[in-house]
Amino acid sequence: MSDASEAPAVEADGLSKSFDGQLAVDQLHLAVAPGEVFGLVGPDGAGKTTVLRMLSGALPPTAGTAKVLGFDVAAEAHRVHRAIGYLPQRFSLYQELTVEENLRFRARVYDLAGRALGDRLESLLNLTQLGRFRHRLAGALSGGMKQKLALAAALLPAPNVLLLDEPTTGVDPASRGDFWETLLGLAEKGTTVLAATAYMDEAERCRRVGLLYQGRLLVCGSPDEVRRQAGLSLLLVSCQPLLHGRSILQEALGVRWVEVFGDRLHVALGLGGTAEAVQESLERAGGRVTRLQPIEPTLEDVFFEFVRSRRETET
């Protein structure tokens, strides 16, 4: 991680984008330090892709400013394009070309050729563990391998900033883990990583995370800082029948909200809520409580709380 006095690798000041009069991104303020891994989290339609497209220089902002590596994303979009690595949500390489052919074709964009290209290809094939698949058609690769190929293509210009739009959606857990180990290794060597992700386990691996909801950044900080800001008092409850228990607790005094997590409930306590009152409510309604204990909130719990609070202020 670089010194805090360094200029941000990515910064946005009041960045906004409208489509047909509808705000997709609303007054985004953000600063990502060199070498930082930052996770942008939010539901579908929150504006994550729009943010990344503006930061990549592919989409002009409606208002506000942003800089990537000191280049203005609107006035110097061509410089931004050549200075960053950008991995879009959809696999955009050529299915009918091999792994190596895809990389050589993409290298033309960056004027890479000759020995420099050969050395770069070998380095990237080794980094992404695609060397033994170099002659395989991209269309024949698994989902995880396709994403590794897309990452290799994004890394061709040796960028200092890497923007990734939900890069592991639909990829199996083991491949997601491998992919993130690669990203964390790049960050250790100084690459700034800004990734939109729908997976909370990936968000936990980021140095900082931001929750985007309806185009607005609701909270930003390290995973632990975000948890503290939420101030949640949370219970884990196992009961039978589960859905009946949820219905009972949704109407119980002192309960802020209830969500199903697998075969158990996460119960957020509100003003005056206690574990004893939760158990009493369930048993009085004929439920059987097999487990009830305080727990640390997950990032999913925390983000649910911030979104709920936001909705309450809008009504």
C-alpha positions in Angstrom: 0.0 0.0 0.0 1.3 3.4 -0.9 1.7 6.4 1.3 -1.5 8.2 2.2 -0.1 11.5 0.9 -0.1 10.3 -2.7 -2.7 11.5 -5.1 -5.6 9.1 -5.5 -5.3 6.7 -8.4 -9.1 7.0 -9.0 -11.1 10.0 -7.8 -14.6 11.3 -8.4 -16.1 14.6 -7.3 -19.9 14.9 -7.7 -19.9 12.5 -10.6 -23.4 12.1 -12.0 -25.0 10.4 -15.0 -28.5 10.8 -16.4 -30.3 8.8 -19.1 -33.4 10.4 -20.5 -33.7 12.6 -17.5 -33.4 9.6 -15.0 -30.4 9.8 -12.6 -28.3 6.6 -12.8 -25.5 7.9 -10.7 -26.1 10.8 -8.3 -23.2 13.0 -6.9 -20.6 10.3 -6.5 -17.6 11.3 -4.3 -14.9 8.7 -4.2 -11.1 8.4 -3.8 -9.2 5.2 -4.3 -5.5 5.1 -3.2 -2.7 3.7 -5.4 -2.4 -0.1 -4.7 -5.8 -0.3 -3.0 -8.4 -3.0 -3.6 -11.8 -1.3 -3.5 -15.1 -3.2 -3.8 -18.2 -1.5 -5.2 -21.3 -3.3 -4.0 -24.9 -2.8 -4.8 -28.0 -4.5 -6.1 -28.8 -4.8 -9.9 -29.6 -1.4 -11.2 -27.7 0.5 -8.5 -25.4 2.2 -11.1 -22.2 0.1 -10.6 -21.7 -0.5 -14.4 -22.4 3.2 -15.2 -19.8 4.3 -12.6 -17.1 2.0 -14.1 -17.9 3.0 -17.7 -17.5 6.7 -16.8 -14.3 6.0 -14.9 -13.0 4.0 -17.9 -13.7 7.0 -20.2 -16.2 5.0 -22.2 -19.2 7.1 -21.0 -19.1 10.9 -20.6 -20.6 12.1 -17.2 -23.6 14.4 -17.1 -22.1 16.4 -14.3 -19.2 16.4 -11.9 -15.6 15.3 -12.6 -13.4 12.2 -12.3 -9.8 11.5 -12.8 -7.9 8.2 -13.3 -4.2 8.3 -12.9 -4.5 12.1 -13.1 -6.3 12.0 -16.5 -9.7 13.6 -16.7 -12.2 10.9 -17.8 -14.1 13.4 -20.0 -11.4 15.6 -21.5 -8.7 12.9 -21.8 -10.7 9.8 -22.4 -8.2 8.5 -24.9 -5.4 8.7 -22.3 -7.6 6.9 -19.8 -8.4 4.1 -22.3 -4.7 3.4 -22.9 -3.6 3.7 -19.2 -6.1 1.3 -17.6 -7.2 -2.3 -17.7 -11.0 -2.6 -18.0 -12.9 -5.9 -17.6 -16.6 -5.5 -18.7 -19.3 -7.7 -17.3 -19.8 -9.7 -20.5 -17.0 -11.8 -22.0 -16.0 -9.8 -25.0 -13.2 -11.7 -26.6 -13.4 -13.9 -29.7 -14.8 -17.4 -29.1 -13.4 -18.7 -32.4 -9.8 -17.7 -31.6 -7.5 -19.5 -29.3 -6.3 -18.1 -26.0 -3.0 -16.9 -27.5 -4.7 -15.6 -30.7 -7.1 -13.5 -28.6 -4.2 -11.9 -26.7 -2.1 -11.2 -29.8 -5.2 -9.6 -31.5 -5.9 -7.4 -28.4 -2.2 -6.5 -28.2 -2.5 -4.5 -31.5 -4.6 -1.9 -29.6 -1.6 -1.2 -27.4 1.0 -1.4 -30.2 2.7 -4.4 -28.6 4.8 -6.5 -31.0 8.0 -8.5 -31.3 9.9 -9.6 -28.3 8.1 -7.2 -25.9 4.8 -8.8 -26.8 6.3 -12.3 -26.5 7.7 -11.6 -23.0 4.4 -10.0 -22.0 2.3 -13.0 -23.2 4.4 -15.5 -21.4 4.2 -13.4 -18.2 0.4 -13.1 -18.4 -0.1 -16.8 -19.3 2.0 -17.7 -16.3 0.1 -15.3 -14.0 -3.3 -16.6 -15.0 -2.2 -20.2 -15.3 -3.4 -20.4 -18.9 -0.1 -21.4 -20.4 -1.2 -25.0 -21.1 -4.4 -23.8 -22.6 -2.8 -21.3 -25.0 -4.0 -23.2 -28.1 -7.5 -23.9 -26.9 -10.4 -22.0 -28.4 -11.8 -19.3 -26.1 -15.3 -20.8 -26.8 -14.2 -24.1 -25.3 -13.0 -22.6 -22.0 -14.9 -22.9 -18.7 -16.4 -19.8 -17.2 -13.5 -19.3 -14.8 -10.9 -19.7 -17.5 -12.7 -17.2 -19.8 -12.5 -14.7 -17.0 -8.8 -15.4 -16.6 -8.4 -14.8 -20.3 -10.3 -11.6 -20.1 -8.1 -10.5 -17.2 -5.0 -11.3 -19.1 -6.2 -9.2 -22.0 -7.0 -6.3 -19.6 -3.5 -6.6 -18.2 -1.7 -6.4 -21.6 -0.8 -2.7 -21.3 0.6 -3.3 -17.7 -2.0 -0.9 -16.3 -1.6 0.8 -12.9 -5.4 0.8 -12.5 -7.7 -2.2 -13.1 -11.5 -1.7 -13.3 -13.6 -4.8 -13.1 -17.4 -5.1 -13.6 -18.6 -8.1 -11.6 -15.8 -10.2 -13.1 -16.8 -13.5 -11.4 -20.5 -13.6 -11.9 -21.5 -17.2 -12.8 -18.1 -18.6 -12.0 -17.7 -21.5 -9.6 -16.4 -20.7 -6.0 -13.0 -22.3 -6.5 -12.3 -20.3 -9.7 -13.6 -17.2 -8.0 -11.1 -17.8 -5.2 -8.2 -18.2 -7.7 -9.3 -15.1 -9.6 -9.2 -13.0 -6.4 -5.9 -14.4 -5.3 -4.5 -13.1 -8.6 -6.1 -9.7 -8.0 -4.7 -9.4 -4.5 -1.3 -10.4 -5.8 -1.4 -7.6 -8.4 -2.4 -5.1 -5.7 0.6 -6.1 -3.6 2.7 -5.1 -6.5 1.1 -1.7 -6.7 -1.9 -2.2 -9.1 -5.0 -0.3 -8.0 -8.1 -2.6 -8.2 -11.6 -1.2 -8.3 -14.1 -4.1 -8.7 -17.9 -4.2 -8.7 -19.0 -7.4 -7.1 -22.2 -9.1 -6.0 -20.5 -11.5 -3.7 -20.1 -10.6 0.0 -17.1 -12.9 0.5 -15.3 -11.0 -2.3 -16.2 -7.7 -0.7 -14.7 -8.9 2.6 -11.4 -9.3 0.8 -11.3 -5.7 -0.2 -9.4 -3.0 1.8 -12.4 -0.8 1.5 -16.0 -1.2 0.2 -18.7 1.1 -0.9 -22.5 0.5 -1.0 -24.1 2.0 -4.1 -27.9 2.2 -4.0 -30.1 4.0 -6.6 -26.9 5.7 -7.9 -25.8 7.1 -4.5 -22.9 5.9 -2.3 -24.6 5.2 1.1 -21.5 4.1 3.0 -17.8 3.7 2.4 -15.0 2.3 4.5 -13.2 -0.9 5.5 -15.5 -3.9 6.1 -15.0 -3.5 9.8 -15.6 0.3 9.7 -18.8 -0.3 7.7 -20.0 -2.8 10.3 -19.4 -0.4 13.1 -21.2 2.4 11.3 -24.3 0.2 10.9 -24.6 -0.2 14.7 -26.5 -3.4 14.3 -27.6 -5.6 17.2 -28.1 -9.0 15.5 -29.4 -12.4 16.6 -29.0 -15.7 14.9 -32.2 -17.7 15.4 -32.9 -21.4 14.5 -36.6 -22.3 14.9 -39.3 -24.6 13.5 -41.2 -23.9 11.4 -38.8 -21.4 10.0 -41.0 -19.3 7.7 -43.7 -19.1 10.4 -41.1 -17.9 12.8 -40.1 -15.2 10.4 -43.7 -14.1 10.0 -44.1 -13.9 13.8 -41.0 -11.9 14.3 -41.7 -9.4 11.5 -44.7 -8.2 13.6 -42.9 -8.5 17.0 -42.1 -5.4 19.1 -38.4 -4.5 19.3 -37.6 -6.3 16.1 -36.3 -4.1 13.3 -36.1 -6.7 10.5 -35.9 -10.4 9.9 -34.1 -12.2 7.0 -33.8 -15.8 6.1 -30.2 -17.1 5.8 -30.3 -20.7 4.8 -31.9 -22.7 7.6 -31.9 -19.9 10.1 -33.0 -16.3 10.7 -31.0 -13.1 11.2 -33.0 -10.9 13.5 -32.0 -7.2 13.8 -33.2 -5.8 17.1 -34.7 -2.4 17.3 -35.4 -0.1 20.2 -36.2 -2.1 23.3 -35.6 -5.4 21.6 -34.1 -8.3 23.5 -33.2 -11.9 22.9 -35.5 -13.0 25.6 -38.4 -11.2 24.0 -37.7 -12.8 20.6 -37.7 -16.3 22.1 -40.9 -15.5 24.0 -42.6 -14.3 20.9 -41.7 -17.4 19.0 -42.7 -19.9 21.7 -46.0 -18.1 22.5 -46.9 -18.6 18.8 -46.1 -22.3 18.9 -42.6 -22.1 17.5 -39.8 -24.3 18.7 -36.5 -22.4 19.2 -33.4 -24.6 18.9 -30.7 -21.9 18.8 -30.7 -18.2 19.6 -27.5 -16.2 20.1 -26.0 -12.8 19.3 -23.7 -12.7 16.2 -21.5 -10.3 14.4 -23.3 -8.9 11.3 -22.1 -9.9 7.9 -21.6 -7.3 5.2 -24.9 -8.5 3.7 -26.6 -7.8 7.0 -25.0 -4.4 7.1 -25.8 -3.4 3.5 -29.4 -4.5 4.0 -29.6 -2.2 7.1 -28.2 0.8 5.1 -30.6 0.2 2.2 -33.6 -0.2 4.6 -32.6 3.1 6.4 -32.4 4.8 3.1 -35.8 3.6 2.0 -37.3 4.8 5.4 -35.9 8.3 4.8 -37.6 8.4 1.4 -41.1 7.5 2.7 
